[in-house]
Amino acid sequence: MKLRIREATEADFPAIHELMRQVHQLHLESRPDIYRDIDPLTEEYYHTMLSDSIVLLALDGEKTAGFCVFQIRPTFANPLLIPHKVAFMDDLCVHKDYRRKGIGKQLFEAACQMAKEDGAETLELMVWSFNQNAVRFYEELGMTAKTLTMELNL
């Protein structure tokens, strides 16, 4: 498959909107106690994403196969921590018709390369524990757990 990765533009909203709906559906089915059944991406928020983040799009010809969103930012100003630049990946999604074809890995590697070129020392992300496919995917790419968020229903 001839895949092309480029930065997203405003014109890519419909394709990214569809991918966000696929991700949101998984989250909604797995955690209806947290997620609301609403449109996961408005055009207004998409414009904010484009201005605040780097949005990469994976294209198979003219078809959108996946996307990822990440930001490069300094660590929190905590005198106990060594300051450094971090790339934080907010989203990575591959269209359901394109999964298990290496597209997620290519998007992830492109994001890592861009982040490294911008001086980031690490790439971090949050993944829901119910999404074992994603957990395995990130572990296969060499990621390890840094923190663990736990919950107790009261």
LINGI-V660668 format. One record per residue. RES is the residue in one letter. PSI is psi in radians with two decimals (* if undefined). D_FIRST is the distance of its C-alpha to the first C-alpha in Angstrom with 2 decimals. Layout:
res->[RES/RES]
psi->[PSI/PSI]
d_first->[D_FIRST/D_FIRST]
//
This chain:
res->[M/K/L/R/I/R/E/A/T/E/A/D/F/P/A/I/H/E/L/M/R/Q/V/H/Q/L/H/L/E/S/R/P/D/I/Y/R/D/I/D/P/L/T/E/E/Y/Y/H/T/M/L/S/D/S/I/V/L/L/A/L/D/G/E/K/T/A/G/F/C/V/F/Q/I/R/P/T/F/A/N/P/L/L/I/P/H/K/V/A/F/M/D/D/L/C/V/H/K/D/Y/R/R/K/G/I/G/K/Q/L/F/E/A/A/C/Q/M/A/K/E/D/G/A/E/T/L/E/L/M/V/W/S/F/N/Q/N/A/V/R/F/Y/E/E/L/G/M/T/A/K/T/L/T/M/E/L/N/L]
psi->[2.25/1.83/2.42/2.33/2.27/2.92/2.48/2.73/3.06/-0.58/-0.27/0.04/-0.87/-0.72/-0.77/-0.60/-0.77/-0.74/-0.71/-0.60/-0.67/-0.78/-0.78/-0.65/-0.74/-0.80/-0.72/-0.74/-0.62/-0.57/1.14/-0.23/-0.23/-0.78/2.41/2.59/1.34/3.00/2.14/-0.19/1.97/2.79/-0.64/-0.81/-0.61/-0.73/-0.66/-0.75/-0.81/-0.57/-0.48/-0.25/3.01/2.17/2.00/2.46/2.35/2.18/2.34/1.66/-2.07/-0.08/2.37/2.09/-0.40/3.04/2.84/2.68/2.27/2.77/2.63/2.17/2.77/2.79/2.88/2.59/1.46/2.11/-0.26/-0.31/2.54/2.13/2.45/2.89/2.39/2.40/2.22/2.09/2.03/-0.68/2.54/2.12/2.37/2.32/2.47/-0.51/-0.15/0.10/2.66/0.57/0.22/0.08/-0.75/-0.73/-0.74/-0.71/-0.79/-0.81/-0.65/-0.72/-0.77/-0.77/-0.81/-0.74/-0.74/-0.75/-0.48/0.08/0.12/2.46/-0.42/2.77/2.27/2.75/2.91/2.36/2.39/2.42/-0.44/-0.35/1.23/-0.54/-0.75/-0.72/-0.85/-0.73/-0.87/-0.64/-0.69/-0.43/0.03/0.04/2.59/2.78/2.34/-0.77/2.94/2.10/2.22/2.76/2.74/2.09/2.28/*]
d_first->[0.00/3.79/5.96/9.65/12.57/15.99/19.34/20.11/22.90/25.49/23.60/20.83/23.49/22.69/19.08/20.28/23.32/21.43/19.61/23.04/24.55/22.30/23.30/26.88/27.16/26.41/29.00/31.43/31.36/31.77/34.31/36.19/39.07/37.22/34.77/36.07/34.58/33.96/31.27/29.27/28.52/30.92/30.30/33.07/31.50/28.11/29.99/31.60/28.28/27.11/30.44/30.89/27.45/24.19/21.51/17.89/15.25/11.48/10.03/7.13/9.15/12.51/11.85/12.83/10.89/13.57/16.37/19.01/22.57/24.80/28.11/29.81/33.46/36.46/37.76/40.71/44.04/45.59/48.07/47.23/43.60/42.33/40.67/37.08/34.01/31.56/28.13/28.15/25.00/26.11/22.96/19.43/17.74/14.44/14.59/15.81/13.17/10.36/12.58/12.33/8.64/9.78/9.67/13.46/13.86/12.08/14.30/17.22/16.98/16.80/19.82/21.61/21.27/22.61/25.33/26.37/26.68/28.88/31.10/30.13/31.18/29.54/26.94/28.35/27.43/29.10/27.70/29.75/31.02/30.35/26.58/26.32/22.55/22.27/25.10/23.47/20.14/22.18/24.38/21.55/20.67/24.32/25.99/29.50/31.97/34.18/36.33/36.87/37.97/40.18/41.87/44.90/45.60/49.18]
//
